[in-house]
Amino acid sequence: MSYQKFAKDVGFIGAVQVLTSLGTFFLLPIITKTLGTYDYGLWAQINTTVSLISPLALMGLSMGFVRFLSSETEIKIIREAVYSILFFVTISGLLASFLLYTFAEPLATFGFKDPHATYFIQAGSLLILLSVIESISLFYFRVFRQIQTFSYLTLFETFGKLFFILFLLKMGYGLLGVIAATLVVQGFIFLISLLMIISQIGFVIPRFTYIKEYLHFSLPLTPNSLVRWITESSDRYMVTYFLGLGSVGVYSAACSIGSLIQLFVSSLQLILLPELSKLFDENKMDEVRICMSHSLRYFLLFSIPAVFGLSALAKPLLGILTTDDFLSGWVVIPIIAFSGLLAGIFQIFVNTMLLIKQTKTSTYINIVAAVSNVLINLLLIPSIGIVGASLSTLFSYFLMAVLCMHISLKHFKLDFYLHDIAKSVLSSTVMYFFVSYFAISSIIELFEIAGMGVLIYLVMMFLVGGFTDRELSLIQRYVFRVKSEVKQ
């Protein structure tokens, strides 16, 4: 993949992710201001439970999909593989949804500390099935580099949920309306994706010819998903146990803002793993190294100012987007934002283990991080509340990033572009002090100050030489192209 095409694809995905994050951004106040801390905490717990069970139902097959089919060109093999995986996860997703529905009452009583939550857990149990089949259907477009199709479907899902949830909340359906809207939109996205896949490769009843090979690669990733869930989401259950569902609502709202940082690495990863798999299979090791180095640089140049910006805007963000009941969680946002940066670094370097098919190594790293996360949560949550939960997440991601980098660099020596990173930190610091100076009281002011902060960062990066000549030329070319299109 040429430098220009790589940058163009990353830029396109990045723009889509910005729009997606805006949809999430506007969805947060709609839900929090309508449901309140308790019901929002219940919704967050349902999502946390689904995020635990869905990867187990997937059995790591989404990663197997990417790893084995990224360089495949034979239609018969692609068709057999796609429908084998899709049929397999449909059965496992149905089973997982049934189990959650069956055990909803004890989960509500002991996990949620509220027996009345049983009905909502049962209503949300189908989210598992739809999550796994939608995930596989969307992975098809990612694997075969149909980035625009993937992006448009993602955008449609985000804004479809936004408007449908808003409609059902206005109709007075409350939390049940949020669950119903999510189910309907995810189901619709799956149907559209499936019809598009059938139109491209046709349809066949699978014989599961390659499923054993895929599972051999993917099954070691299944416990990996479980331990990643422990690191990323188990703190919600501990906060519920020690502090109650209301505190979970506050913590989850703050985390949903701070974790926006991870959107930057997801933009890269959509393109990066399929491309790395193709280059690795073609034995182009120098290109693998260059591609990973560029990806790390792009991620840091975007995520570093984002961490500074979210830290500066943490309190006004939470105050404007939610109610006063959520405001105490603002201190969590900078910690979760920095954790997201470390998670992104881990995500880039863990590609090495996927390429060389040493998936057990990444599992061991995640186990170490998960154990440390649980122990620190048990120690800190009772004493300092949700801040302790965020600090345990930060330490766990730091551990994951360091261990993964240490192992990955034995196989691929990357260029860290330390001078560019230092320039980004300097530019971000200037932006931080500028943004922190203003008292923000409305969403219009929030966007204005955030926009000026972005401009200051870009100007500072230009002044200190943070962009290469090639990047400046590329930016200038696309700016002029946009201008000419606008004039026409």
C-alpha positions in Angstrom: 0.0 0.0 0.0 1.5 3.4 -1.0 2.1 6.1 1.6 -0.5 8.3 -0.1 -3.2 5.6 -0.2 -2.5 4.6 3.4 -2.8 8.2 4.5 -5.9 8.8 2.4 -7.6 5.7 3.8 -6.7 6.6 7.4 -7.9 10.1 6.8 -11.2 8.9 5.4 -11.8 6.5 8.3 -10.7 9.2 10.7 -13.3 11.6 9.3 -16.0 8.9 9.6 -14.9 8.1 13.2 -15.2 11.9 14.0 -18.8 11.8 12.8 -19.4 8.6 14.6 -18.1 10.1 17.8 -20.3 13.1 17.3 -23.3 10.7 17.2 -22.1 9.1 20.4 -21.5 12.6 21.8 -25.1 13.7 21.2 -26.5 10.3 22.3 -25.0 10.7 25.8 -27.0 13.7 26.9 -30.2 12.3 25.4 -30.0 9.1 27.5 -28.5 10.5 30.7 -30.9 13.5 31.0 -33.9 11.2 30.3 -33.0 8.2 32.3 -31.0 9.6 35.2 -28.0 8.1 37.0 -29.8 4.9 38.2 -31.4 3.8 34.9 -28.4 4.9 32.9 -26.3 2.8 35.3 -28.6 -0.2 34.5 -28.2 0.4 30.8 -24.4 0.6 31.2 -24.5 -2.7 33.2 -26.5 -4.4 30.4 -24.0 -3.2 27.8 -21.1 -4.4 30.1 -22.7 -7.9 30.3 -23.3 -8.0 26.5 -19.6 -7.0 26.0 -18.6 -9.9 28.1 -20.6 -12.6 26.5 -20.5 -11.5 22.8 -16.8 -12.1 22.4 -17.2 -15.5 24.0 -19.9 -16.3 21.5 -17.7 -15.1 18.6 -14.9 -17.5 19.8 -12.3 -15.2 18.3 -13.5 -15.9 14.7 -13.6 -12.2 13.8 -9.8 -12.1 14.1 -9.5 -15.4 12.2 -11.7 -13.9 9.5 -9.2 -11.0 9.1 -6.1 -13.1 9.4 -6.9 -15.8 6.9 -9.0 -14.0 4.3 -7.2 -10.7 3.9 -5.0 -12.1 1.1 -7.5 -14.6 -0.3 -8.8 -14.1 -3.9 -10.6 -17.4 -4.7 -14.3 -16.7 -4.6 -15.2 -20.3 -3.7 -13.0 -20.2 -0.7 -14.2 -16.8 0.4 -17.8 -17.8 0.1 -17.4 -21.0 2.0 -15.4 -19.2 4.8 -17.8 -16.3 5.1 -20.9 -18.4 5.5 -19.2 -21.1 7.7 -18.2 -18.4 10.2 -21.6 -16.6 9.9 -23.6 -19.8 10.5 -21.3 -20.9 13.3 -21.6 -17.6 15.3 -25.3 -17.5 14.7 -25.7 -20.7 16.6 -23.3 -19.7 19.3 -25.0 -16.3 19.6 -28.4 -17.8 19.9 -27.2 -20.2 22.7 -25.5 -17.3 24.5 -28.6 -15.1 24.3 -30.8 -18.0 25.6 -28.4 -18.5 28.6 -28.5 -14.8 29.5 -32.3 -14.8 29.3 -32.5 -17.9 31.4 -30.2 -16.7 34.1 -31.4 -13.0 34.1 -33.0 -13.2 37.5 -30.0 -14.4 39.5 -27.8 -12.0 37.6 -30.1 -9.1 38.4 -30.2 -10.1 42.1 -26.5 -10.7 42.7 -24.7 -8.9 39.9 -26.9 -5.8 39.5 -28.1 -5.7 43.1 -31.6 -5.1 41.9 -34.1 -8.0 41.2 -36.4 -5.6 39.3 -33.7 -5.4 36.6 -34.6 -9.0 35.4 -37.1 -7.8 32.8 -34.6 -5.4 31.2 -31.8 -8.0 31.2 -34.1 -10.4 29.4 -35.1 -7.7 26.9 -31.4 -7.0 26.2 -30.4 -10.7 25.9 -30.9 -10.6 22.1 -28.3 -7.9 21.9 -25.7 -10.7 22.1 -27.0 -12.5 19.0 -27.3 -9.3 17.0 -23.8 -8.1 18.1 -22.0 -11.3 16.9 -23.7 -11.6 13.5 -23.5 -7.9 12.8 -19.9 -8.0 13.8 -19.0 -10.8 11.3 -21.1 -9.2 8.5 -19.3 -5.9 8.9 -15.9 -7.6 9.1 -16.4 -8.8 5.6 -16.2 -5.2 4.2 -13.2 -4.5 6.4 -11.3 -7.6 5.4 -11.8 -7.0 1.7 -10.9 -3.3 2.0 -14.3 -1.9 1.1 -13.6 0.9 3.5 -16.3 3.3 2.3 -19.1 0.7 2.5 -17.9 -0.3 6.0 -17.8 3.4 7.0 -21.3 4.3 5.7 -22.8 1.3 7.4 -21.1 2.3 10.7 -22.4 5.9 10.3 -25.9 4.7 9.5 -25.9 2.5 12.6 -24.7 5.3 14.9 -27.1 8.0 13.7 -29.9 5.4 13.3 -29.6 4.6 17.0 -29.4 8.3 17.8 -32.6 9.2 16.2 -34.6 6.0 17.0 -33.6 6.2 20.7 -34.6 9.9 20.8 -37.9 9.0 19.2 -38.7 6.2 21.6 -37.6 8.2 24.6 -39.9 11.1 23.6 -42.7 8.5 23.3 -42.1 7.7 27.0 -40.6 4.2 26.6 -37.6 4.9 28.9 -34.9 2.2 29.2 -37.0 -0.3 27.3 -37.1 2.1 24.3 -33.3 2.4 24.4 -33.0 -1.4 24.2 -35.6 -1.8 21.5 -34.0 0.9 19.3 -30.6 -0.7 19.6 -32.0 -4.1 18.6 -33.9 -2.8 15.6 -31.0 -0.7 14.2 -28.5 -3.5 14.7 -30.8 -6.0 13.0 -31.4 -3.7 10.1 -27.7 -3.1 9.6 -27.1 -6.9 9.6 -29.8 -7.5 6.9 -28.3 -4.7 4.7 -24.8 -6.2 5.1 -26.0 -9.7 4.4 -27.8 -8.6 1.2 -24.7 -6.8 0.0 -22.5 -9.8 0.7 -24.9 -12.1 -1.2 -24.9 -9.7 -4.2 -21.0 -9.8 -4.3 -20.2 -13.5 -3.7 -23.6 -15.3 -3.9 -25.0 -17.6 -1.3 -24.1 -21.2 -0.4 -25.0 -23.6 2.5 -21.7 -24.0 4.2 -19.9 -27.3 4.6 -17.6 -25.9 7.3 -14.6 -27.0 5.4 -12.2 -24.5 6.9 -13.8 -23.9 10.3 -11.5 -26.3 12.2 -8.4 -24.4 10.9 -10.0 -21.0 11.8 -11.0 -22.2 15.3 -7.5 -23.5 15.9 -6.2 -20.0 15.3 -9.2 -18.2 17.0 -10.0 -20.3 20.1 -6.9 -19.1 22.0 -8.2 -15.6 21.5 -11.5 -16.4 23.2 -10.0 -16.3 26.8 -8.2 -13.3 25.6 -11.5 -11.6 25.1 -12.6 -12.6 28.5 -9.5 -11.2 30.3 -9.7 -8.1 28.2 -13.3 -7.6 29.4 -12.0 -8.0 33.0 -9.5 -5.2 32.3 -11.9 -2.9 30.5 -15.3 -3.5 32.0 -15.3 -5.6 35.2 -14.8 -2.5 37.3 -18.5 -1.7 36.6 -19.5 -4.7 38.5 -17.2 -3.8 41.4 -18.4 -0.2 41.5 -22.0 -1.7 41.6 -21.1 -4.0 44.4 -19.3 -1.3 46.6 -21.1 1.9 45.5 -24.4 1.0 43.7 -26.0 1.4 40.3 -26.1 5.2 40.6 -22.3 5.4 40.9 -22.0 3.1 37.9 -24.1 5.6 35.9 -21.7 8.4 36.9 -18.6 6.3 36.2 -19.9 5.0 32.8 -20.9 8.5 31.6 -17.4 9.8 32.3 -15.8 6.7 30.7 -17.8 7.1 27.6 -16.3 10.5 27.1 -12.7 9.6 28.1 -12.7 6.4 26.0 -13.3 8.4 22.8 -9.5 8.3 22.4 -9.7 4.7 21.3 -11.6 5.8 18.2 -8.3 7.0 16.8 -6.7 3.5 16.9 -9.9 1.9 15.6 -9.5 4.0 12.5 -6.1 2.7 11.9 -6.8 -0.9 12.9 -9.6 -1.2 10.4 -7.0 -0.8 7.7 -3.9 -1.9 9.5 -4.4 -5.6 10.3 -5.8 -6.6 6.9 -2.9 -4.8 5.2 -0.3 -6.2 7.5 -1.6 -9.7 7.1 -1.4 -9.3 3.3 2.2 -7.9 3.4 3.3 -10.5 5.9 1.9 -13.4 3.8 3.8 -11.9 0.8 7.0 -11.8 2.9 7.4 -8.0 2.7 8.8 -7.6 6.1 10.3 -4.1 5.6 6.9 -2.8 4.5 5.3 -4.4 7.5 7.7 -2.5 9.7 7.2 0.8 7.9 3.4 0.4 8.0 3.4 -0.2 11.7 5.8 2.7 12.3 3.6 5.1 10.3 0.5 3.9 12.2 2.1 4.4 15.6 3.1 8.0 14.6 -0.4 8.8 13.2 -2.1 7.5 16.3 0.1 9.5 18.7 -0.1 12.7 16.7 -3.9 12.5 17.0 -4.3 11.0 20.4 -1.9 13.1 22.4 -3.7 16.4 21.7 -7.0 14.6 22.3 -5.9 13.5 25.8 -4.9 17.1 26.6 -8.1 18.5 25.1 -10.4 16.1 26.9 -8.5 16.8 30.2 -9.0 20.6 29.7 -12.7 20.2 28.8 -13.6 17.3 31.2 -15.7 19.3 33.7 -17.6 21.5 31.2 -18.1 18.4 28.9 -19.8 16.4 31.7 -21.7 19.4 33.0 -23.2 20.3 29.6 -23.8 16.7 28.3 -25.4 15.3 31.5 -27.0 16.6 34.7 -25.5 17.8 38.0 -25.9 14.3 39.3 -23.1 13.1 36.9 -20.7 16.0 37.5 -18.6 14.4 40.2 -17.2 12.0 37.6 -15.3 14.7 35.6 -12.0 13.8 37.4 -12.2 10.3 35.8 -12.1 11.6 32.2 -8.4 12.6 32.0 -7.4 9.2 33.5 -9.5 7.2 31.2 -8.4 9.3 28.2 -4.7 8.5 29.0 -5.7 4.9 29.5 -7.2 5.0 25.9 -3.9 6.2 24.5 -2.0 3.3 26.2 -4.7 0.9 24.9 -4.1 2.2 21.4 -0.4 1.6 21.6 -1.0 -1.9 22.8 -3.5 -2.5 19.9 -0.9 -1.5 17.3 1.9 -3.6 18.7 -0.3 -6.7 19.4 -0.7 -7.0 15.6 2.8 -8.6 15.6 1.5 -11.6 17.6 -1.5 -12.0 15.3 0.8 -12.0 12.3 3.2 -14.7 13.6 0.2 -16.6 15.0 1.4 -16.5 18.6 -2.0 -15.6 20.0 -1.4 -17.3 23.3 1.3 -14.6 24.1 -1.3 -11.8 23.9 -3.6 -13.9 26.1 -0.9 -14.2 28.8 -0.3 -10.4 28.7 -4.0 -9.8 29.1 -4.2 -12.2 32.0 -1.5 -10.4 33.9 -3.2 -7.0 33.2 -6.6 -8.4 34.3 -5.4 -9.9 37.5 -3.7 -6.6 38.4 -6.8 -4.7 37.5 -9.0 -6.8 39.8 -6.6 -6.6 42.7 -6.2 -2.8 42.4 -9.9 -2.3 42.1 -10.5 -4.3 45.3 -8.0 -2.1 47.0 -8.9 1.3 45.7 -12.7 1.4 45.0 -13.8 1.0 48.6 -11.4 3.9 49.6 -11.5 6.4 46.8 -14.5 5.3 44.8 -14.7 5.6 41.0 -11.3 7.4 40.8 -9.8 4.1 42.1 -11.5 2.2 39.3 -10.0 4.6 36.7 -6.5 4.4 38.2 -6.6 0.6 38.1 -7.6 0.8 34.4 -4.7 3.1 33.7 -2.1 0.9 35.4 -3.4 -2.2 33.6 -3.2 -0.6 30.1 0.3 0.7 31.0 1.3 -2.9 31.8 -0.2 -4.3 28.6 1.5 -1.6 26.4 4.9 -2.1 28.0 4.8 -6.0 27.8 3.5 -6.0 24.3 6.0 -3.5 23.0 8.9 -5.5 24.6 7.8 -8.7 22.8 6.9 -7.1 19.5 10.2 -5.2 19.1 12.0 -8.5 19.1 10.4 -9.2 15.7 10.0 -5.7 14.1 12.2 -2.8 15.0 10.0 0.3 14.6 10.8 3.9 14.3 9.2 5.8 17.2 9.5 9.3 15.7 10.4 10.6 19.2 11.1 14.1 17.9 7.6 14.3 16.4 6.1 13.0 19.6 7.9 15.7 21.7 6.6 18.4 19.3 3.1 17.0 19.7 3.3 17.1 23.5 4.6 20.7 23.4 1.9 21.8 21.0 -0.7 20.0 23.1 0.5 21.7 26.2 0.0 25.2 24.6 -3.5 24.1 23.5 -4.3 22.9 27.0 -3.6 26.2 28.7 -5.5 28.1 26.0 -8.6 25.9 26.4 -8.4 25.9 30.2 -8.5 29.7 30.3 -12.2 29.8 29.2 -15.3 29.3 31.3 -17.7 27.2 29.1 -21.4 27.2 29.8 -23.1 26.0 26.6 -22.6 23.4 23.9 -22.0 26.2 21.3 -19.2 27.6 23.4 -17.8 24.1 23.9 -17.6 23.5 20.1 -16.1 26.9 19.5 -13.4 26.5 22.1 -12.7 23.0 21.0 -12.4 24.2 17.4 -10.0 26.9 18.4 -8.0 24.4 20.4 -7.6 22.2 17.3 -6.5 25.2 15.3 -3.9 26.2 17.9 -2.5 22.6 18.0 -2.2 22.5 14.2 -0.5 26.0 14.0 1.9 25.0 16.8 2.8 21.8 15.0 3.4 23.7 11.8 5.6 26.2 13.6 7.7 23.6 15.4 8.0 21.4 12.3 5.8 18.6 13.5 4.6 17.6 10.0 6.8 16.2 7.2 7.1 17.9 3.9 5.3 15.0 2.3 2.4 15.3 4.8 2.2 19.1 4.2 2.1 18.5 0.4 -0.6 15.9 0.8 -2.7 18.1 3.0 -2.3 21.0 0.6 -3.2 18.9 -2.3 -6.5 17.7 -0.7 -7.3 21.2 0.5 -7.1 22.6 -3.0 -9.1 19.7 -4.3 -11.9 20.4 -1.8 -11.8 24.1 -2.7 -12.1 23.3 -6.5 -15.0 20.9 -5.9 -16.8 23.5 -3.8 -16.3 26.2 -6.5 -17.7 23.8 -9.1 
